[in-house]
């Protein structure tokens, strides 16, 4: 049984690259036109016929397993997501086909520019589509499911990209404009709720009395939003109050809250969990950045890099950027450098610049105690660890270890997997773990680093 969240276009392209054939060569071998293959890989044709899939598999000379996988993904594909609250007259347009009329009087658009990037490879999020369409199509100004959707996920997983992608895709549903506010700019303190209200009020031209307190300013903003259709993206949310005070209330406006932390207020509200990419999607993203030939020449190394990056788009972009700046580097050299402790220090040390300090900005939000816990737990070089293992490596009681793990879970740095048959198993994304290990080796937040390594060795029963 196959389990895949990938689209047919991504799987087709991945297998074609793996097979070492171009679109033209596949067209000649399969009897399917280059145009048809291109449309399949771009997602313009989303549900090919069974015969087409078989011809493609034959043209790529796939083995039985890959052929079955391609057929399975094709069967799972759908022409488009069926949404219960579709807007009358609005088509399910793609990212680059969103309908809007530039230059409308009073129109606001503060969304980040759509630079070439991973959005052409990353998956869509039907929950966001459903949410935005339901708000825009609501017969009243107070949609039953509320005006706010939360977007959550681990660091570097692409939460902001997903929100901006959705905002561009459906901007035609919000004719009064689209706003974007970074609530925790890198290197600065998080914005206070009053600052958020004032910033938003300035953008939309809402009147706020000089010296008004939070309650008065928020009331004036809600009154202004009541008769407008705006799409508001709040990025890097770190507290419930930052979102609560700007909620439009009785309004046809929508808020996308991109959260660094999980909050109790998310219960019962639309929530999109952005998951790490599969290895197949990760390889496709590398191919989009580096070129198919480079991936084809070192396919095994590409798989290794994709795995090492843990499915995080920003980590994959960072790896691609390093390779583009150093075209004489092979993918194997990059992979070897990342798994070697000494060269990893040098590479990861430059992440402050290459990743715009994204990890450090989040890391520095943590208390010193939690920073040390993250660095120590990252030395458990296993896919997952138990609470008892964590306590042993941290050198604390189980209760103290659980408290620190739960705090890291709140910040979406640690995830948990559990069922009734076994104890809860905790995970840290592999690239985040690599980064935290490098921090412990360079910034030295662990005074007892060697002891931590020894305890991790003992727990795993292997040499770290």
N, C-alpha and C positions, 0 to 999 in steps of 0.2 A: 504494500500500500504506500503510495506516495503522498507526502504532505508538502504542499507548496503554496506560497502566497504570491508567486511570481506570475507576471502576465506572459502570454504566449510570445509576445514580441521580444521580451528579454531572454526567454529560454531559447528561442530560435537563434537570436544573435550570439548568445553564449556558445551554443553547440556549433554554430557555423565557424566561429573563431577557433574553437577547440579543434575542429576538423581541418582547419587550415585552408579554407576555400573562401574566395571573394564572392560577392553577390553575383557577379558575372559568371564565374565558374559554376556556382550552384545553379544558376539559370540554365546553363548549357547542359549540366548533368541531369537536371530534374525535368526539363521541358517547361518550366514555369518562367514567365517573363521576369526580367530584372525589375520592372516597375511593380509587379505584383509582390515580389520578395521584399522590395523596399517598403511598400505600403504595409506589409505584415510586420516588419521590424520597427516601423514608426508608429504602429498602433492604429493606422487608418483602417485596416481590415482586422478586426479583433477576433473573429470566429471562423477560421478557415474550415473548409470541408475536410472530411476524413481522408479522401483520396489525395488532396493537396498535401496534407501532413505526411502521408506515406511516401509521396514523391520526393518531398523535401528530405525526409529521413534517408531514403535510398540515395539521393544525390550527395548527401554528406557522408554516406557509408557508415551510418550509426550502428552501434551494436544493439543487441536486443534490449538492454536496460535503458539506454538513452532514447531509443525509439519509443519504448513504452512510456517513458517520462514525457516526451514531447507530445504524444497522443493524449496523455492524462491532462497536461496543462492546457492543451487546446480545448479539451472537453469542458474544463472548468472555466474557460474564458466566457465572458458575456459581452454582448454588443454594447450595453451601457447599464449602469446601476439604475434599478427602478426605485424612484423616490416617491413616497406617499404624498408629499406636499409640493409637487412640482408647480412652478409658477406658470400661469397661463401665458402661452406665447413665448416662453423662454426655452431655448434649446439647451441641451447638455453640452455646452461648448467647451473646447479644450483650453489649455493654458494660453496658447498663442492666438486663440480665436474668440476671446471674450469680447462681447459686444459692448461698446461704450462710445460716446460721442465726445471727442476731445474739444476742449475750448468752451464747454457750457458755462454760462455766467455763474459765478459763485462756486464752481466745482473745486473741491479740495482733493489733492492726492499727495500724501506724505509717505507712501509706500517706498521701501528701498528699490533702487533700479533693478530691473530684471537682467542682471549680467549673465553671460554664458556660465552655466554651472550644472549641478547635478539634477535640476528639476526635470530635465528631459528623460532621465533614467529612473528617478524615484517613483514609488507607487503613489496612486491617488488615495484619498481618504474619504470614502463615501459618507461617513458620519458627518464630516464637515460640510459636504455638499448638501446633505439632508438638512442639517441645521440652518445653514444660510438661506436655503430656498424656503424652509418653513417660516423663518422670521419674515422674509420678504413677502411671502404669500399670505401671511396671517390676515384674517378678515378683521380682526380687532388690532389695536395697538399694543396688546399685551399677549404675545404668543404663549400658548399653554406650556411649552417646555422652556420658557424663559428666554432672555436675550443674550445669555452668555454661554460660551463653550470653552472648556478648559483643554489645553494641549499639554500633555505630560510626556516624559521620557528621560532617559539617561543623558548625561552630558555628551555633547557632540553628535547626538543622534539625528539632528535635523529638525527640531521642533519649530524653530523660527522659519526655516525654509518651507515647511508644510503650511504654516499660517500665511506667509506671504504669497505662496503659490495659490492657495484658496482665495485670498483676497483679490488677487488679479483675475483669477478665473471667473469670479462672480461679482466683480465690481459694478457691472451694469445693473445689478439688482439694488444698488445703493446710490442713487443719483446725486445725493447731496455731498458725497465724497468719502474718502478712505483716509484714516489717520493711523499713524504708527508712532508709538512712544516707547523708547527704551527706558524702562524703570530702574535699571541698575547698570548704568554705563560703566564700562571697564575702567578700573582705577578710581571710581568715585563711589560715594555712599549711595545706597538705594534711596530713591525719591520718597519723601513723606506723602501720605495721602493728600494733604492740602496742596502740595506742590503738583501732584498728578492732576488734581481738579483744575488748578489754575493753568497748567500747561495745556490741557485739553480745551479749556474755555478760550484761551488765546487763539488756538488753532481754528476754532469754529466761529469765533466772534461773539461768544456769549458774554453778556455784561456781568462782571463781578465787581462788587464794590471794593474800593481800596480798604485793606485791613479787615476784610470779611473773614470770619472764622470758618472752619471746615464745614459745619452744618449749613451755614448760610450759602457758602460758595457752591456746595454740592446741590442744594435745592435750586439755586439759580441755573446751574448747568442742566439739571433734569428737566426743568421747565423749558429751557431752550431746545433740548433734544426731543421733546414730546411730539413736535410736529415735523420731525426730520427723519430721513433715512440715511444714516451714516454707518459705515463699517469701521470699527475701532479695533486695532491690534495693539495689545499691551504686551510688550516683550520683557522677558526676564523678571517675571513677577516673583516676589519673595515673601509677600504677606497678603493675607485675605483683605486687609483694609485697603490696600492699593487698588483692588478690584471693586470692592463693595461700594466705595464712595463715588465711583464713576458709572455705576450701572444706570442705564437709561430709564429703567422703570417702565412707565406707560409710554412706549415709543416703538417705532418700527426700525430702530437702529439695532445693530448686533455688535457684540464684543467677543473677540478671540483673545483669551488670556493664556499666554505662553508661560508656563510655570517652571521655575527652578525647584520648587518644593510642592509637595502634595498637601492639600488642605481638607479639613472636614467639610467645608462648604461645597466641595466638588460632588458630594454624595447626592445622587438623584438628578444631576445636571449633565448635559451632553459632555462627554469626555473622550478625547481622542488620545490613545496611547501610541506614540510613534516608536516603533520597534526597530532594533538594528536590522540592517539588510542581510539577506541570505548571501551565501558565498557567490551564487550565480549573479545576483544583482550587483554585488561588490565588484566582481570581475568586469561586468558590463560598464560600470562607472569608470573603472581604470581604463578600459578600452576607449571610452568616449574622450577621456583626457589625454591619453598617451598614444592613441592610434591602434588600430586592430593588429597591424603587422608586429608591433613591438610586443603585444600580449601573446600573439600566436607563436612568436619565436621562443618565448619563455613562459609557456602556459603554466607549468608546474610552479614556477616562482611567483606568478601572478596569483595562483590559488593560495600560496603561502602568505603573500602580503595581504590578500583579502581576508584570510583567516586571522592573521595577526592584528589587523585593524578592527577586528570584532564587529564588522558591519556598520561602523560609524562613518557616515558620509564625510564629516569634517576631517577625520583621520585619513580617509582615503584621498581627500583633496590635498592634505598636507604631504602625503607620500607622493602623489602625482606631481605636486609642485617641486618637491626636491628632485625628482627624476627629470622633470622638464628643464630645471636650471642646470642639471648635470647630465646632459644627453649621453656622455661617455659612460655613465654608470649603467650597469645591467640591473635588471630586476632582482637577480640573485644577489648581487652585491648589496642592494638596499635591504633585502630580507636578512642577509647575514649580519649587516650592521645593526639591525634592530634587535636581533636575538643575542648579540654579543654584548655583555654588560659594559665593557669599556667604551666601545663605539656608540652604544646606545646613549650613554651619558652625554656625549657631544651632540648627537642628533636631537635628543629630547630637550637638551638645554636651550636649543634655538626655538623651541615651540613658543616661548614667550612672545616672539615676534611673529612667527609663521602662523600661529593660531590666534593672533590678536589677544593673547593673554586670556583666552576663554577659560581654560582649565584653571589657571592661577586665580582668576577673578572668583571662580566658584570655590576653589580650595581655600582662599583666604577668608571666605565667609564662615568657614568652620572654626570652631574653638580649637586652641592648641591641643587639647586632649583628643578631640575627634580627628584632627590632622594626623596625630601619632597613631591613632587606631587604624585609620585608612592605610597609612604607609605600612604598618605592621601586617595587617590582614592581606595586603597585596603581595606579601612574600609567600603566601600559601599558593604555590604554583600548581593549582588544580582547578578544574572547571567549577567546582563548588566545594563548600565546606560547611560543617555543622556548627552548632552553637558551642558544643564541647571543644571542638578543634579551635574555634576562635578564642575561647577563654584560655586555652593552653598557650596559644601563640602570644596573646596579649599579656599573659601572666596575671590575669584578674579572675574574679569570681564569675560564674556563669551569669549571674544577675547583672553585673557591671558590663560584661561583654554584650549581653542582650540590649542593654540600654544604649550603648554606643552604636550597635548595628541598627537598631530602630531609628536612631537619629540620622544615620547615613541613608537608610531607606527613605526617610522623609525627604531628603535632598536628592533622591532618585539615583544615588551612586551605587547602592547595593540593591539587588532584587532578590526575591525569595521564591522558591519553588517547593511545594509541599503537597502531600496527599496523606490519606489516613494510614497508609501502609508503612510510612517511615518518618523519621524526624525531618523537620524543615531543613532545606539545603539553601544556602545563600551563595550568591554569585556577584562577582565584580567583572564588568566588561574587560576583556583582555587588554585592549589598548589603554583604558583608564588605569588598569593595574600596572601596565608597563610604565606609564607616566608616573604613577605614585611611587613605584620602586625607584625610578630615577631621581625623584625628589628626595627620597630618603637617602640616596647615595650622594647627592650633591648639596642639598640644603641642610642635611643632617638634622632633621627634626627628631631622629631616633638616637638618643644618646647610647642606647644599648643595642645598636644595629646588629652586631655579631650575635648577641644573645637571641634576638628575634629570629635571625636566620637559623640558628641552632634549634630553637623551639619548633620552627616550621619544618625543619628537616626531620625532627623526631616525630612530629604529628603525622607527616606524610609517609615516613619510613623510606624516603628517598633522598638523594643528594640534591640540594637546591643549587 
